Amino acid sequence: MKIRDMLEDMSDQLTPAERQLTSVLLADYPFAGLEPIQDLSKRAHISAPSISRFVAKLGFAGFQDFQQRLVKELKEGQKSPIDLQSGQVLDSDAPLASYFSQIEALNKEMVERVTASQFNRLVELLTDPKRGIYMIGGRMSDTIADFFVRHLRQVRAGVVHIPTDPEYWPEYLMRMRARDVLLIIDFRRYQANLARLSAQARARKVQTVVITDQWITPAAKGATELISVPVASGTVWDSYLPAFALIEALLVPIADRDWKATMKRISEWDMLRDEPAPGMKP
């Protein structure tokens, strides 16, 4: 189990001081936990001996053992396809059935990770007409952002796909207003410059939503909502199917929230798309 999951599972059993420490650890996970214990003590306003007792409560031999586990998690997040191939677990006699069995398990795990309350909060953010929605992904995961944008644009106005070239980012940052939403999708072998984009957006009072894997992209620091989906498919490639499934699941209540307005927008969209240009014969 990841340390993040341990902290969240134990949230109801913690003292006020421990909850304060947990908030600091999760707000800048995993990097806050890699700081010297004295620095973490100052940030969380809790004594170093109390931190040592807390990590022992989590089952670690000491703070150093706790940090070694965090380092291991970070290394897992940097694995390449070459690293993953050595641990491949598919049945070579029935690769298709074996693969989809793995995906079924990932989807089930994803449903367990994303709580109903968090899912509903995402729907609220993405349907609020007063908020502009900006989306971007990493070098591979931007295809998921593009998929989401293409569908969401048919439901509501104010949805923008930010280009992956950072030379264009200042223009989009200048467009953002307080309480707009920046949704970032980034999986391991993370897109390093997305952390800078996220920080710049937060400085403009933008709400950041990050969809990532269990090893957590650096772009998740300070996120309003952090959604961790499983990606390890047991093959040379991580699977993005749970992320696509999450996006499709979000689109259903978003479209249904005001179905009359959605239907009207889609109807007009289709009419304009199919309408011949002026002067051209239909």
C-alpha positions as CSV (number, residue, x, y, z in Angstrom):
1,M,0.0,0.0,0.0
2,K,1.2,3.5,-0.8
3,I,1.9,5.8,2.1
4,R,-0.6,8.3,0.7
5,D,-3.3,5.5,1.0
6,M,-2.2,4.7,4.5
7,L,-2.6,8.3,5.5
8,E,-6.0,8.6,4.0
9,D,-7.2,5.3,5.4
10,M,-6.2,6.3,8.9
11,S,-7.7,9.8,8.8
12,D,-10.5,9.0,11.2
13,Q,-8.1,7.6,13.8
14,L,-5.7,10.5,14.0
15,T,-5.3,13.2,16.6
16,P,-5.6,16.9,15.7
17,A,-1.8,17.2,15.6
18,E,-1.5,14.1,13.4
19,R,-4.2,15.3,11.0
20,Q,-2.3,18.6,10.7
21,L,0.9,16.7,9.9
22,T,-1.0,14.5,7.4
23,S,-2.4,17.6,5.6
24,V,1.2,18.9,5.2
25,L,2.4,15.6,3.9
26,L,-0.4,15.2,1.4
27,A,-0.3,18.8,0.2
28,D,3.2,18.3,-1.1
29,Y,3.3,14.6,-1.5
30,P,5.8,12.9,-1.5
31,F,8.3,15.7,-1.3
32,A,7.3,17.0,2.1
33,G,8.1,13.7,3.7
34,L,11.6,13.7,2.2
35,E,12.6,16.9,4.0
36,P,14.8,16.6,7.2
37,I,12.6,15.9,10.2
38,Q,13.4,19.3,11.7
39,D,12.2,21.1,8.6
40,L,9.0,19.0,8.5
41,S,8.5,19.8,12.2
42,K,8.5,23.5,11.5
43,R,6.2,23.3,8.5
44,A,3.6,21.1,10.4
45,H,4.0,22.9,13.7
46,I,4.5,19.5,15.4
47,S,7.6,18.3,17.3
48,A,10.1,15.9,15.8
49,P,9.5,13.3,18.5
50,S,5.8,13.4,17.6
51,I,6.6,12.9,13.9
52,S,8.7,9.8,14.9
53,R,5.8,8.4,16.9
54,F,3.4,9.1,14.0
55,V,5.5,7.1,11.4
56,A,5.8,4.3,14.0
57,K,2.0,4.3,14.2
58,L,2.0,3.9,10.4
59,G,4.2,0.8,10.9
60,F,7.7,2.1,10.0
61,A,10.8,1.4,12.1
62,G,11.6,5.1,12.1
63,F,11.6,8.3,10.1
64,Q,14.5,7.0,7.9
65,D,12.5,3.9,7.1
66,F,9.5,6.1,6.2
67,Q,11.6,8.2,3.9
68,Q,13.1,5.1,2.2
69,R,9.6,4.0,1.3
70,L,8.9,7.4,-0.2
71,V,12.1,7.2,-2.3
72,K,11.0,3.7,-3.5
73,E,7.7,5.1,-4.6
74,L,9.4,7.9,-6.5
75,K,11.6,5.4,-8.3
76,E,8.5,3.4,-9.3
77,G,7.1,6.6,-10.8
78,Q,10.1,6.9,-13.1
79,K,10.0,3.4,-14.6
80,S,10.4,3.2,-18.4
81,P,8.8,0.7,-20.8
82,I,12.2,-1.2,-20.6
83,D,11.9,-1.5,-16.8
84,L,8.3,-2.6,-17.0
85,Q,8.9,-5.3,-19.7
86,S,11.0,-7.3,-17.2
87,G,8.0,-7.7,-14.9
88,Q,5.5,-8.6,-17.6
89,V,2.8,-11.0,-16.3
90,L,0.5,-11.7,-19.2
91,D,-0.4,-15.2,-20.2
92,S,1.4,-15.8,-23.5
93,D,-1.1,-18.5,-24.5
94,A,-4.1,-16.2,-24.2
95,P,-2.7,-12.6,-24.3
96,L,-5.9,-10.8,-25.3
97,A,-8.0,-12.4,-22.5
98,S,-5.1,-12.0,-20.0
99,Y,-4.7,-8.4,-20.9
100,F,-8.4,-7.5,-20.5
101,S,-8.4,-9.4,-17.2
102,Q,-5.7,-7.0,-16.0
103,I,-7.7,-4.0,-17.3
104,E,-10.8,-5.2,-15.5
105,A,-8.8,-5.3,-12.3
106,L,-7.4,-1.8,-12.9
107,N,-10.9,-0.4,-13.5
108,K,-12.2,-2.0,-10.3
109,E,-9.3,-0.5,-8.4
110,M,-10.0,2.9,-10.0
111,V,-13.6,2.9,-8.8
112,E,-12.4,2.1,-5.3
113,R,-9.9,5.0,-5.3
114,V,-12.2,7.7,-6.6
115,T,-14.9,8.3,-3.9
116,A,-18.4,9.3,-4.7
117,S,-17.9,12.7,-3.0
118,Q,-14.8,13.4,-5.0
119,F,-16.5,12.4,-8.2
120,N,-19.4,14.7,-7.4
121,R,-17.0,17.6,-6.6
122,L,-15.4,17.2,-10.0
123,V,-18.8,17.3,-11.7
124,E,-19.7,20.5,-9.8
125,L,-16.4,22.2,-10.8
126,L,-16.7,21.2,-14.5
127,T,-20.4,22.2,-14.8
128,D,-20.1,25.6,-13.2
129,P,-20.8,28.1,-16.0
130,K,-18.9,30.8,-14.2
131,R,-15.7,28.9,-14.5
132,G,-13.5,28.6,-17.6
133,I,-12.1,25.1,-18.1
134,Y,-8.5,24.7,-19.4
135,M,-7.0,21.3,-20.0
136,I,-3.6,19.8,-20.9
137,G,-1.7,16.5,-20.7
138,G,1.8,15.1,-20.9
139,R,3.5,13.9,-24.0
140,M,1.3,10.8,-24.2
141,S,-1.6,11.7,-21.9
142,D,-2.5,14.9,-23.8
143,T,-4.5,12.6,-26.1
144,I,-6.8,12.0,-23.1
145,A,-7.1,15.7,-22.5
146,D,-8.0,16.3,-26.1
147,F,-10.6,13.5,-25.9
148,F,-12.2,15.2,-22.9
149,V,-12.1,18.7,-24.4
150,R,-13.8,17.5,-27.7
151,H,-16.7,16.1,-25.8
152,L,-17.0,18.8,-23.1
153,R,-17.1,21.5,-25.7
154,Q,-20.3,20.1,-27.0
155,V,-21.9,20.3,-23.5
156,R,-20.7,23.8,-22.4
157,A,-18.9,26.9,-23.5
158,G,-15.5,28.1,-22.2
159,V,-13.5,24.9,-22.6
160,V,-10.0,25.3,-23.8
161,H,-7.3,22.8,-24.8
162,I,-3.9,24.3,-24.0
163,P,-1.2,23.5,-26.6
164,T,1.7,21.3,-25.4
165,D,4.3,23.8,-26.6
166,P,5.1,25.9,-23.5
167,E,5.9,29.0,-25.7
168,Y,2.1,29.4,-26.0
169,W,1.4,29.1,-22.3
170,P,1.7,32.7,-21.3
171,E,-1.3,33.6,-23.5
172,Y,-3.5,31.0,-21.8
173,L,-2.3,32.0,-18.3
174,M,-3.2,35.6,-19.1
175,R,-6.7,34.4,-20.1
176,M,-7.2,32.6,-16.8
177,R,-9.3,34.2,-14.1
178,A,-9.7,33.4,-10.4
179,R,-11.8,30.3,-9.8
180,D,-11.3,29.0,-13.4
181,V,-10.2,25.3,-13.6
182,L,-6.9,24.0,-15.0
183,L,-7.2,20.2,-15.4
184,I,-3.9,18.4,-15.9
185,I,-3.5,14.7,-16.9
186,D,0.0,13.4,-16.4
187,F,1.3,9.9,-15.8
188,R,4.7,8.4,-14.9
189,R,7.7,9.6,-16.9
190,Y,6.0,12.9,-16.1
191,Q,6.0,16.0,-18.1
192,A,8.3,18.1,-15.9
193,N,7.2,21.6,-17.1
194,L,3.6,20.9,-16.2
195,A,4.5,21.6,-12.6
196,R,5.6,25.1,-13.5
197,L,2.3,25.6,-15.4
198,S,0.3,24.4,-12.5
199,A,2.2,26.7,-10.0
200,Q,1.7,29.7,-12.3
201,A,-2.0,29.0,-12.6
202,R,-2.4,28.6,-8.8
203,A,-0.7,32.0,-8.4
204,R,-3.6,33.4,-10.4
205,K,-6.1,31.8,-8.0
206,V,-7.0,29.1,-10.5
207,Q,-8.4,25.8,-9.2
208,T,-6.1,22.9,-10.3
209,V,-7.4,19.4,-10.9
210,V,-4.8,16.7,-11.5
211,I,-5.5,13.2,-12.8
212,T,-2.3,11.1,-12.4
213,D,-1.2,7.6,-11.3
214,Q,-0.4,6.3,-7.9
215,W,3.1,7.7,-7.9
216,I,1.8,11.3,-8.3
217,T,3.1,13.8,-10.9
218,P,5.0,16.8,-9.5
219,A,2.3,18.9,-11.1
220,A,-0.1,17.7,-8.4
221,K,1.5,20.0,-5.7
222,G,-1.2,22.2,-4.2
223,A,-4.0,20.7,-6.4
224,T,-7.6,21.5,-5.5
225,E,-8.5,17.9,-6.5
226,L,-6.0,15.1,-7.0
227,I,-7.3,11.9,-8.7
228,S,-5.0,8.9,-8.6
229,V,-5.9,6.2,-11.2
230,P,-4.1,2.8,-11.5
231,V,-2.1,2.4,-14.7
232,A,0.2,-0.7,-14.2
233,S,-1.1,-3.2,-16.7
234,G,1.6,-5.8,-16.2
235,T,3.0,-5.2,-19.6
236,V,5.7,-3.0,-21.3
237,W,3.1,-0.2,-21.5
238,D,1.0,1.4,-18.8
239,S,-2.7,1.4,-19.5
240,Y,-4.6,4.6,-19.9
241,L,-8.0,2.8,-20.2
242,P,-9.0,3.5,-16.5
243,A,-8.3,7.2,-17.2
244,F,-10.5,7.2,-20.3
245,A,-13.2,5.3,-18.4
246,L,-13.1,8.0,-15.7
247,I,-13.4,10.8,-18.3
248,E,-16.4,9.0,-19.9
249,A,-18.0,8.5,-16.5
250,L,-17.7,12.2,-15.8
251,L,-19.2,13.2,-19.1
252,V,-22.5,11.5,-18.4
253,P,-23.6,13.5,-15.3
254,I,-22.0,16.7,-16.8
255,A,-24.2,16.4,-19.9
256,D,-27.3,15.4,-17.8
257,R,-26.9,18.2,-15.3
258,D,-28.9,20.6,-17.6
259,W,-30.0,18.3,-20.3
260,K,-32.2,20.9,-22.1
261,A,-29.2,23.2,-22.4
262,T,-27.0,20.4,-23.5
263,M,-29.5,19.2,-26.1
264,K,-29.9,22.7,-27.5
265,R,-26.1,23.2,-27.7
266,I,-25.5,19.8,-29.4
267,S,-28.3,20.5,-31.9
268,E,-26.9,23.9,-32.8
269,W,-23.4,22.4,-33.0
270,D,-24.5,19.7,-35.4
271,M,-26.5,22.1,-37.5
272,L,-23.5,24.4,-37.9
273,R,-21.2,21.6,-38.6
274,D,-23.4,20.2,-41.4
275,E,-24.5,23.5,-42.8
276,P,-23.1,24.3,-46.2
277,A,-20.9,27.4,-46.6
278,P,-22.7,30.5,-48.0
279,G,-22.8,30.3,-51.8
280,M,-22.3,26.5,-51.9
281,K,-24.9,24.1,-52.9
282,P,-26.0,21.7,-50.3
